[in-house]
């Protein structure tokens, strides 16, 4: 991954990155390590990518296995991170699940699972990390949200609800934990990650065609936003939801074709 910025204040900091075995979490973990940080690489079922990072960055990258769909898994994840790193300065919560379906098809078990993994985990992770955050310099938390949480998304109502709740949690914690710890959110739209690959093959071109920036998010777009919020370059940003979406929320009405050239040009 090509990094366009180097944040000197991140070197030597200690971070827990959840969902570090794929997609955005993997991208953030690699970027943090490239900035000179020590990182606990959370994984649930796919250890191969985090082992590869541990080999590339010996002594600074540490795989941590946990099921964040349970309170016990979140507690264990933070405890093991603090043991391996000697503390926690940063938390980036990227782990999550995504699936589609009309409301009439969503069972209680599906609804409960997606809230446990996407939202409850954020609460438990911050609660457990709180004794460590801010001990050496200011603590920092970044949640990975979604534009679905800001505008809603038909056929993904259960997922959108988890991300909307995550945004509200971040705003609440930003006030509660300031100034010792800053809390912010990065909300991408459609990102080219493994979790969305099947859907993007079906609708990606159509979505990109109506976005003002004419393309979907790449992992690097989101990673650079996380780096900015993790660093003191964003020292006065608290409770913000930084939307990295190519202008997806600007389209009114949604789905309207945006002219490529101004009329009369």
C-alpha positions as protocol buffer text, in pm:
chain_id: "A"
residue {
  index: 1
  type: UNK
  ca { x: 0 y: 0 z: 0 }
}
residue {
  index: 2
  type: UNK
  ca { x: 131 y: 343 z: -94 }
}
residue {
  index: 3
  type: UNK
  ca { x: 105 y: 589 z: 195 }
}
residue {
  index: 4
  type: UNK
  ca { x: 71 y: 952 z: 94 }
}
residue {
  index: 5
  type: UNK
  ca { x: 138 y: 1091 z: 442 }
}
residue {
  index: 6
  type: UNK
  ca { x: 362 y: 1009 z: 737 }
}
residue {
  index: 7
  type: UNK
  ca { x: 239 y: 1100 z: 1084 }
}
residue {
  index: 8
  type: UNK
  ca { x: 541 y: 1118 z: 1310 }
}
residue {
  index: 9
  type: UNK
  ca { x: 333 y: 1124 z: 1629 }
}
residue {
  index: 10
  type: UNK
  ca { x: 205 y: 770 z: 1556 }
}
residue {
  index: 11
  type: UNK
  ca { x: 549 y: 608 z: 1575 }
}
residue {
  index: 12
  type: UNK
  ca { x: 581 y: 401 z: 1890 }
}
residue {
  index: 13
  type: UNK
  ca { x: 209 y: 406 z: 1966 }
}
residue {
  index: 14
  type: UNK
  ca { x: 24 y: 83 z: 2048 }
}
residue {
  index: 15
  type: UNK
  ca { x: -298 y: -11 z: 1871 }
}
residue {
  index: 16
  type: UNK
  ca { x: -562 y: -279 z: 1861 }
}
residue {
  index: 17
  type: UNK
  ca { x: -710 y: -317 z: 1512 }
}
residue {
  index: 18
  type: UNK
  ca { x: -1010 y: -548 z: 1491 }
}
residue {
  index: 19
  type: UNK
  ca { x: -1094 y: -736 z: 1174 }
}
residue {
  index: 20
  type: UNK
  ca { x: -728 y: -719 z: 1073 }
}
residue {
  index: 21
  type: UNK
  ca { x: -735 y: -1033 z: 861 }
}
residue {
  index: 22
  type: UNK
  ca { x: -911 y: -875 z: 561 }
}
residue {
  index: 23
  type: UNK
  ca { x: -1038 y: -561 z: 393 }
}
residue {
  index: 24
  type: UNK
  ca { x: -1029 y: -232 z: 580 }
}
residue {
  index: 25
  type: UNK
  ca { x: -892 y: -379 z: 902 }
}
residue {
  index: 26
  type: UNK
  ca { x: -601 y: -538 z: 719 }
}
residue {
  index: 27
  type: UNK
  ca { x: -532 y: -212 z: 536 }
}
residue {
  index: 28
  type: UNK
  ca { x: -537 y: -8 z: 858 }
}
residue {
  index: 29
  type: UNK
  ca { x: -315 y: -259 z: 1039 }
}
residue {
  index: 30
  type: UNK
  ca { x: -56 y: -254 z: 760 }
}
residue {
  index: 31
  type: UNK
  ca { x: -61 y: 127 z: 751 }
}
residue {
  index: 32
  type: UNK
  ca { x: -18 y: 154 z: 1128 }
}
residue {
  index: 33
  type: UNK
  ca { x: 278 y: -82 z: 1117 }
}
residue {
  index: 34
  type: UNK
  ca { x: 429 y: 119 z: 833 }
}
residue {
  index: 35
  type: UNK
  ca { x: 398 y: 429 z: 1055 }
}
residue {
  index: 36
  type: UNK
  ca { x: 615 y: 261 z: 1319 }
}
residue {
  index: 37
  type: UNK
  ca { x: 336 y: 152 z: 1553 }
}
residue {
  index: 38
  type: UNK
  ca { x: 300 y: -174 z: 1745 }
}
residue {
  index: 39
  type: UNK
  ca { x: -28 y: -344 z: 1656 }
}
residue {
  index: 40
  type: UNK
  ca { x: -243 y: -624 z: 1792 }
}
residue {
  index: 41
  type: UNK
  ca { x: -399 y: -788 z: 1485 }
}
residue {
  index: 42
  type: UNK
  ca { x: -741 y: -922 z: 1576 }
}
residue {
  index: 43
  type: UNK
  ca { x: -868 y: -1216 z: 1374 }
}
residue {
  index: 44
  type: UNK
  ca { x: -1157 y: -1456 z: 1417 }
}
residue {
  index: 45
  type: UNK
  ca { x: -1126 y: -1738 z: 1161 }
}
residue {
  index: 46
  type: UNK
  ca { x: -855 y: -1648 z: 906 }
}
residue {
  index: 47
  type: UNK
  ca { x: -511 y: -1624 z: 1061 }
}
residue {
  index: 48
  type: UNK
  ca { x: -302 y: -1637 z: 741 }
}
residue {
  index: 49
  type: UNK
  ca { x: -298 y: -1260 z: 660 }
}
residue {
  index: 50
  type: UNK
  ca { x: -215 y: -1155 z: 1016 }
}
residue {
  index: 51
  type: UNK
  ca { x: 64 y: -1411 z: 1036 }
}
residue {
  index: 52
  type: UNK
  ca { x: 206 y: -1263 z: 717 }
}
residue {
  index: 53
  type: UNK
  ca { x: 208 y: -917 z: 876 }
}
residue {
  index: 54
  type: UNK
  ca { x: 370 y: -1057 z: 1190 }
}
residue {
  index: 55
  type: UNK
  ca { x: 650 y: -1198 z: 974 }
}
residue {
  index: 56
  type: UNK
  ca { x: 697 y: -865 z: 793 }
}
residue {
  index: 57
  type: UNK
  ca { x: 701 y: -662 z: 1115 }
}
residue {
  index: 58
  type: UNK
  ca { x: 859 y: -888 z: 1380 }
}
residue {
  index: 59
  type: UNK
  ca { x: 831 y: -762 z: 1734 }
}
residue {
  index: 60
  type: UNK
  ca { x: 561 y: -508 z: 1645 }
}
residue {
  index: 61
  type: UNK
  ca { x: 275 y: -715 z: 1499 }
}
residue {
  index: 62
  type: UNK
  ca { x: 90 y: -963 z: 1720 }
}
residue {
  index: 63
  type: UNK
  ca { x: -205 y: -1182 z: 1609 }
}
residue {
  index: 64
  type: UNK
  ca { x: -492 y: -1198 z: 1861 }
}
residue {
  index: 65
  type: UNK
  ca { x: -779 y: -1441 z: 1807 }
}
residue {
  index: 66
  type: UNK
  ca { x: -1125 y: -1362 z: 1945 }
}
residue {
  index: 67
  type: UNK
  ca { x: -1494 y: -1388 z: 1865 }
}
residue {
  index: 68
  type: UNK
  ca { x: -1618 y: -1032 z: 1903 }
}
residue {
  index: 69
  type: UNK
  ca { x: -1977 y: -1148 z: 1875 }
}
residue {
  index: 70
  type: UNK
  ca { x: -1960 y: -1224 z: 2248 }
}
residue {
  index: 71
  type: UNK
  ca { x: -1884 y: -1006 z: 2548 }
}
residue {
  index: 72
  type: UNK
  ca { x: -1630 y: -1262 z: 2668 }
}
residue {
  index: 73
  type: UNK
  ca { x: -1452 y: -1249 z: 2332 }
}
residue {
  index: 74
  type: UNK
  ca { x: -1424 y: -869 z: 2348 }
}
residue {
  index: 75
  type: UNK
  ca { x: -1293 y: -881 z: 2704 }
}
residue {
  index: 76
  type: UNK
  ca { x: -1034 y: -1143 z: 2611 }
}
residue {
  index: 77
  type: UNK
  ca { x: -926 y: -951 z: 2301 }
}
residue {
  index: 78
  type: UNK
  ca { x: -849 y: -634 z: 2495 }
}
residue {
  index: 79
  type: UNK
  ca { x: -684 y: -822 z: 2780 }
}
residue {
  index: 80
  type: UNK
  ca { x: -452 y: -1011 z: 2546 }
}
residue {
  index: 81
  type: UNK
  ca { x: -372 y: -693 z: 2352 }
}
residue {
  index: 82
  type: UNK
  ca { x: -273 y: -508 z: 2668 }
}
residue {
  index: 83
  type: UNK
  ca { x: -56 y: -802 z: 2773 }
}
residue {
  index: 84
  type: UNK
  ca { x: 123 y: -826 z: 2439 }
}
residue {
  index: 85
  type: UNK
  ca { x: 171 y: -452 z: 2384 }
}
residue {
  index: 86
  type: UNK
  ca { x: 209 y: -339 z: 2743 }
}
residue {
  index: 87
  type: UNK
  ca { x: -88 y: -106 z: 2704 }
}
residue {
  index: 88
  type: UNK
  ca { x: -326 y: 37 z: 2445 }
}
residue {
  index: 89
  type: UNK
  ca { x: -312 y: 387 z: 2297 }
}
residue {
  index: 90
  type: UNK
  ca { x: -537 y: 339 z: 1995 }
}
residue {
  index: 91
  type: UNK
  ca { x: -841 y: 130 z: 1908 }
}
residue {
  index: 92
  type: UNK
  ca { x: -965 y: 94 z: 1551 }
}
residue {
  index: 93
  type: UNK
  ca { x: -1279 y: -117 z: 1537 }
}
residue {
  index: 94
  type: UNK
  ca { x: -1320 y: -247 z: 1184 }
}
residue {
  index: 95
  type: UNK
  ca { x: -1457 y: -598 z: 1243 }
}
residue {
  index: 96
  type: UNK
  ca { x: -1813 y: -648 z: 1131 }
}
residue {
  index: 97
  type: UNK
  ca { x: -2054 y: -849 z: 921 }
}
residue {
  index: 98
  type: UNK
  ca { x: -2275 y: -746 z: 630 }
}
residue {
  index: 99
  type: UNK
  ca { x: -2560 y: -921 z: 456 }
}
residue {
  index: 100
  type: UNK
  ca { x: -2875 y: -824 z: 273 }
}
residue {
  index: 101
  type: UNK
  ca { x: -3242 y: -904 z: 292 }
}
residue {
  index: 102
  type: UNK
  ca { x: -3584 y: -738 z: 315 }
}
residue {
  index: 103
  type: UNK
  ca { x: -3713 y: -686 z: 666 }
}
residue {
  index: 104
  type: UNK
  ca { x: -3966 y: -965 z: 624 }
}
residue {
  index: 105
  type: UNK
  ca { x: -3686 y: -1217 z: 581 }
}
residue {
  index: 106
  type: UNK
  ca { x: -3470 y: -1118 z: 880 }
}
residue {
  index: 107
  type: UNK
  ca { x: -3499 y: -1356 z: 1173 }
}
residue {
  index: 108
  type: UNK
  ca { x: -3444 y: -1268 z: 1537 }
}
residue {
  index: 109
  type: UNK
  ca { x: -3121 y: -1467 z: 1532 }
}
residue {
  index: 110
  type: UNK
  ca { x: -2988 y: -1274 z: 1231 }
}
residue {
  index: 111
  type: UNK
  ca { x: -3081 y: -939 z: 1386 }
}
residue {
  index: 112
  type: UNK
  ca { x: -2922 y: -1023 z: 1717 }
}
residue {
  index: 113
  type: UNK
  ca { x: -2604 y: -1154 z: 1554 }
}
residue {
  index: 114
  type: UNK
  ca { x: -2542 y: -845 z: 1344 }
}
residue {
  index: 115
  type: UNK
  ca { x: -2596 y: -614 z: 1641 }
}
residue {
  index: 116
  type: UNK
  ca { x: -2367 y: -824 z: 1862 }
}
residue {
  index: 117
  type: UNK
  ca { x: -2085 y: -822 z: 1607 }
}
residue {
  index: 118
  type: UNK
  ca { x: -2121 y: -469 z: 1468 }
}
residue {
  index: 119
  type: UNK
  ca { x: -2244 y: -261 z: 1761 }
}
residue {
  index: 120
  type: UNK
  ca { x: -2234 y: -435 z: 2099 }
}
residue {
  index: 121
  type: UNK
  ca { x: -1869 y: -521 z: 2036 }
}
residue {
  index: 122
  type: UNK
  ca { x: -1781 y: -151 z: 2006 }
}
residue {
  index: 123
  type: UNK
  ca { x: -1930 y: -84 z: 2348 }
}
residue {
  index: 124
  type: UNK
  ca { x: -1749 y: -377 z: 2510 }
}
residue {
  index: 125
  type: UNK
  ca { x: -1413 y: -302 z: 2345 }
}
residue {
  index: 126
  type: UNK
  ca { x: -1410 y: 63 z: 2454 }
}
residue {
  index: 127
  type: UNK
  ca { x: -1526 y: -28 z: 2802 }
}
residue {
  index: 128
  type: UNK
  ca { x: -1242 y: -277 z: 2843 }
}
residue {
  index: 129
  type: UNK
  ca { x: -978 y: -56 z: 2678 }
}
residue {
  index: 130
  type: UNK
  ca { x: -1071 y: 252 z: 2880 }
}
residue {
  index: 131
  type: UNK
  ca { x: -830 y: 186 z: 3171 }
}
residue {
  index: 132
  type: UNK
  ca { x: -541 y: 189 z: 2920 }
}
residue {
  index: 133
  type: UNK
  ca { x: -644 y: 463 z: 2678 }
}
residue {
  index: 134
  type: UNK
  ca { x: -486 y: 798 z: 2749 }
}
residue {
  index: 135
  type: UNK
  ca { x: -230 y: 675 z: 3000 }
}
residue {
  index: 136
  type: UNK
  ca { x: 58 y: 790 z: 2781 }
}
residue {
  index: 137
  type: UNK
  ca { x: -57 y: 1084 z: 2574 }
}
residue {
  index: 138
  type: UNK
  ca { x: -411 y: 1112 z: 2447 }
}
residue {
  index: 139
  type: UNK
  ca { x: -609 y: 795 z: 2372 }
}
residue {
  index: 140
  type: UNK
  ca { x: -782 y: 751 z: 2041 }
}
residue {
  index: 141
  type: UNK
  ca { x: -1075 y: 546 z: 1912 }
}
residue {
  index: 142
  type: UNK
  ca { x: -1191 y: 519 z: 1550 }
}
residue {
  index: 143
  type: UNK
  ca { x: -1500 y: 320 z: 1454 }
}
residue {
  index: 144
  type: UNK
  ca { x: -1554 y: 206 z: 1095 }
}
residue {
  index: 145
  type: UNK
  ca { x: -1908 y: 306 z: 1012 }
}
residue {
  index: 146
  type: UNK
  ca { x: -2097 y: 327 z: 682 }
}
residue {
  index: 147
  type: UNK
  ca { x: -2299 y: 573 z: 479 }
}
residue {
  index: 148
  type: UNK
  ca { x: -2582 y: 326 z: 533 }
}
residue {
  index: 149
  type: UNK
  ca { x: -2590 y: 443 z: 894 }
}
residue {
  index: 150
  type: UNK
  ca { x: -2633 y: 804 z: 784 }
}
residue {
  index: 151
  type: UNK
  ca { x: -2899 y: 773 z: 518 }
}
residue {
  index: 152
  type: UNK
  ca { x: -3043 y: 422 z: 561 }
}
residue {
  index: 153
  type: UNK
  ca { x: -3034 y: 156 z: 294 }
}
residue {
  index: 154
  type: UNK
  ca { x: -3324 y: -51 z: 166 }
}
residue {
  index: 155
  type: UNK
  ca { x: -3276 y: -429 z: 191 }
}
residue {
  index: 156
  type: UNK
  ca { x: -2996 y: -368 z: 441 }
}
residue {
  index: 157
  type: UNK
  ca { x: -3203 y: -214 z: 720 }
}
residue {
  index: 158
  type: UNK
  ca { x: -3056 y: -436 z: 991 }
}
residue {
  index: 159
  type: UNK
  ca { x: -2699 y: -349 z: 884 }
}
residue {
  index: 160
  type: UNK
  ca { x: -2779 y: 22 z: 849 }
}
residue {
  index: 161
  type: UNK
  ca { x: -2929 y: 21 z: 1197 }
}
residue {
  index: 162
  type: UNK
  ca { x: -2609 y: -119 z: 1348 }
}
residue {
  index: 163
  type: UNK
  ca { x: -2402 y: 154 z: 1185 }
}
residue {
  index: 164
  type: UNK
  ca { x: -2645 y: 428 z: 1282 }
}
residue {
  index: 165
  type: UNK
  ca { x: -2620 y: 307 z: 1641 }
}
residue {
  index: 166
  type: UNK
  ca { x: -2242 y: 305 z: 1613 }
}
residue {
  index: 167
  type: UNK
  ca { x: -2245 y: 671 z: 1507 }
}
residue {
  index: 168
  type: UNK
  ca { x: -2463 y: 765 z: 1805 }
}
residue {
  index: 169
  type: UNK
  ca { x: -2237 y: 569 z: 2039 }
}
residue {
  index: 170
  type: UNK
  ca { x: -1931 y: 751 z: 1904 }
}
residue {
  index: 171
  type: UNK
  ca { x: -2088 y: 1094 z: 1956 }
}
residue {
  index: 172
  type: UNK
  ca { x: -2185 y: 1002 z: 2312 }
}
residue {
  index: 173
  type: UNK
  ca { x: -1842 y: 863 z: 2398 }
}
residue {
  index: 174
  type: UNK
  ca { x: -1666 y: 1161 z: 2238 }
}
residue {
  index: 175
  type: UNK
  ca { x: -1821 y: 1386 z: 2503 }
}
residue {
  index: 176
  type: UNK
  ca { x: -1795 y: 1136 z: 2786 }
}
residue {
  index: 177
  type: UNK
  ca { x: -1428 y: 1049 z: 2733 }
}
residue {
  index: 178
  type: UNK
  ca { x: -1288 y: 1389 z: 2630 }
}
residue {
  index: 179
  type: UNK
  ca { x: -1028 y: 1523 z: 2663 }
}
residue {
  index: 180
  type: UNK
  ca { x: -835 y: 1211 z: 2766 }
}
residue {
  index: 181
  type: UNK
  ca { x: -958 y: 1006 z: 2468 }
}
residue {
  index: 182
  type: UNK
  ca { x: -1088 y: 1119 z: 2129 }
}
residue {
  index: 183
  type: UNK
  ca { x: -1358 y: 916 z: 1952 }
}
residue {
  index: 184
  type: UNK
  ca { x: -1449 y: 951 z: 1582 }
}
residue {
  index: 185
  type: UNK
  ca { x: -1599 y: 752 z: 1296 }
}
residue {
  index: 186
  type: UNK
  ca { x: -1498 y: 692 z: 935 }
}
residue {
  index: 187
  type: UNK
  ca { x: -1794 y: 605 z: 714 }
}
residue {
  index: 188
  type: UNK
  ca { x: -1721 y: 471 z: 366 }
}
residue {
  index: 189
  type: UNK
  ca { x: -1975 y: 382 z: 102 }
}
residue {
  index: 190
  type: UNK
  ca { x: -1916 y: 78 z: -121 }
}
residue {
  index: 191
  type: UNK
  ca { x: -1556 y: -36 z: -78 }
}
residue {
  index: 192
  type: UNK
  ca { x: -1372 y: -296 z: -285 }
}
residue {
  index: 193
  type: UNK
  ca { x: -1322 y: -550 z: -6 }
}
residue {
  index: 194
  type: UNK
  ca { x: -1379 y: -926 z: 10 }
}
residue {
  index: 195
  type: UNK
  ca { x: -1699 y: -886 z: 214 }
}
residue {
  index: 196
  type: UNK
  ca { x: -1862 y: -684 z: -66 }
}
residue {
  index: 197
  type: UNK
  ca { x: -1703 y: -851 z: -369 }
}
residue {
  index: 198
  type: UNK
  ca { x: -2010 y: -1047 z: -484 }
}
residue {
  index: 199
  type: UNK
  ca { x: -2242 y: -748 z: -458 }
}
residue {
  index: 200
  type: UNK
  ca { x: -1993 y: -519 z: -631 }
}
residue {
  index: 201
  type: UNK
  ca { x: -1970 y: -759 z: -924 }
}
residue {
  index: 202
  type: UNK
  ca { x: -2346 y: -724 z: -966 }
}
residue {
  index: 203
  type: UNK
  ca { x: -2408 y: -355 z: -902 }
}
residue {
  index: 204
  type: UNK
  ca { x: -2067 y: -188 z: -869 }
}
residue {
  index: 205
  type: UNK
  ca { x: -2059 y: -35 z: -1216 }
}
residue {
  index: 206
  type: UNK
  ca { x: -2411 y: 105 z: -1182 }
}
residue {
  index: 207
  type: UNK
  ca { x: -2332 y: 258 z: -842 }
}
residue {
  index: 208
  type: UNK
  ca { x: -2005 y: 412 z: -961 }
}
residue {
  index: 209
  type: UNK
  ca { x: -2183 y: 569 z: -1259 }
}
residue {
  index: 210
  type: UNK
  ca { x: -2402 y: 787 z: -1034 }
}
residue {
  index: 211
  type: UNK
  ca { x: -2139 y: 888 z: -780 }
}
residue {
  index: 212
  type: UNK
  ca { x: -1998 y: 1238 z: -825 }
}
residue {
  index: 213
  type: UNK
  ca { x: -1643 y: 1098 z: -812 }
}
residue {
  index: 214
  type: UNK
  ca { x: -1732 y: 822 z: -1065 }
}
residue {
  index: 215
  type: UNK
  ca { x: -1575 y: 537 z: -871 }
}
residue {
  index: 216
  type: UNK
  ca { x: -1619 y: 319 z: -565 }
}
residue {
  index: 217
  type: UNK
  ca { x: -1404 y: 348 z: -254 }
}
residue {
  index: 218
  type: UNK
  ca { x: -1069 y: 175 z: -249 }
}
residue {
  index: 219
  type: UNK
  ca { x: -925 y: 48 z: 78 }
}
residue {
  index: 220
  type: UNK
  ca { x: -654 y: 316 z: 63 }
}
residue {
  index: 221
  type: UNK
  ca { x: -916 y: 594 z: 60 }
}
residue {
  index: 222
  type: UNK
  ca { x: -1051 y: 477 z: 394 }
}
residue {
  index: 223
  type: UNK
  ca { x: -711 y: 396 z: 544 }
}
residue {
  index: 224
  type: UNK
  ca { x: -585 y: 751 z: 489 }
}
residue {
  index: 225
  type: UNK
  ca { x: -889 y: 889 z: 669 }
}
residue {
  index: 226
  type: UNK
  ca { x: -827 y: 656 z: 964 }
}
residue {
  index: 227
  type: UNK
  ca { x: -461 y: 759 z: 981 }
}
residue {
  index: 228
  type: UNK
  ca { x: -562 y: 1125 z: 992 }
}
residue {
  index: 229
  type: UNK
  ca { x: -811 y: 1069 z: 1274 }
}
residue {
  index: 230
  type: UNK
  ca { x: -565 y: 850 z: 1465 }
}
residue {
  index: 231
  type: UNK
  ca { x: -297 y: 1118 z: 1457 }
}
residue {
  index: 232
  type: UNK
  ca { x: -278 y: 1449 z: 1639 }
}
residue {
  index: 233
  type: UNK
  ca { x: -321 y: 1619 z: 1300 }
}
residue {
  index: 234
  type: UNK
  ca { x: -692 y: 1589 z: 1382 }
}
residue {
  index: 235
  type: UNK
  ca { x: -650 y: 1693 z: 1746 }
}
residue {
  index: 236
  type: UNK
  ca { x: -964 y: 1913 z: 1750 }
}
residue {
  index: 237
  type: UNK
  ca { x: -1196 y: 1656 z: 1591 }
}
residue {
  index: 238
  type: UNK
  ca { x: -1422 y: 1476 z: 1838 }
}
residue {
  index: 239
  type: UNK
  ca { x: -1741 y: 1287 z: 1762 }
}
residue {
  index: 240
  type: UNK
  ca { x: -1709 y: 1345 z: 1390 }
}
residue {
  index: 241
  type: UNK
  ca { x: -1827 y: 1105 z: 1121 }
}
residue {
  index: 242
  type: UNK
  ca { x: -1582 y: 1146 z: 835 }
}
residue {
  index: 243
  type: UNK
  ca { x: -1765 y: 1032 z: 523 }
}
residue {
  index: 244
  type: UNK
  ca { x: -1531 y: 878 z: 265 }
}
residue {
  index: 245
  type: UNK
  ca { x: -1772 y: 799 z: -15 }
}
residue {
  index: 246
  type: UNK
  ca { x: -1694 y: 991 z: -332 }
}
residue {
  index: 247
  type: UNK
  ca { x: -1990 y: 1220 z: -265 }
}
residue {
  index: 248
  type: UNK
  ca { x: -2245 y: 941 z: -221 }
}
residue {
  index: 249
  type: UNK
  ca { x: -2451 y: 1139 z: 31 }
}
residue {
  index: 250
  type: UNK
  ca { x: -2471 y: 1441 z: -200 }
}
residue {
  index: 251
  type: UNK
  ca { x: -2692 y: 1272 z: -457 }
}
residue {
  index: 252
  type: UNK
  ca { x: -3051 y: 1402 z: -427 }
}
residue {
  index: 253
  type: UNK
  ca { x: -3262 y: 1224 z: -523 }
}
residue {
  index: 254
  type: UNK
  ca { x: -3052 y: 912 z: -474 }
}
residue {
  index: 255
  type: UNK
  ca { x: -2984 y: 733 z: -799 }
}
residue {
  index: 256
  type: UNK
  ca { x: -3010 y: 1047 z: -1012 }
}
residue {
  index: 257
  type: UNK
  ca { x: -2763 y: 1046 z: -1296 }
}
residue {
  index: 258
  type: UNK
  ca { x: -2512 y: 1326 z: -1243 }
}
residue {
  index: 259
  type: UNK
  ca { x: -2411 y: 1497 z: -1571 }
}
residue {
  index: 260
  type: UNK
  ca { x: -2046 y: 1453 z: -1658 }
}
residue {
  index: 261
  type: UNK
  ca { x: -2020 y: 1812 z: -1785 }
}
residue {
  index: 262
  type: UNK
  ca { x: -2213 y: 2123 z: -1678 }
}
residue {
  index: 263
  type: UNK
  ca { x: -2498 y: 2213 z: -1908 }
}
residue {
  index: 264
  type: UNK
  ca { x: -2379 y: 2436 z: -2189 }
}
residue {
  index: 265
  type: UNK
  ca { x: -2014 y: 2349 z: -2135 }
}
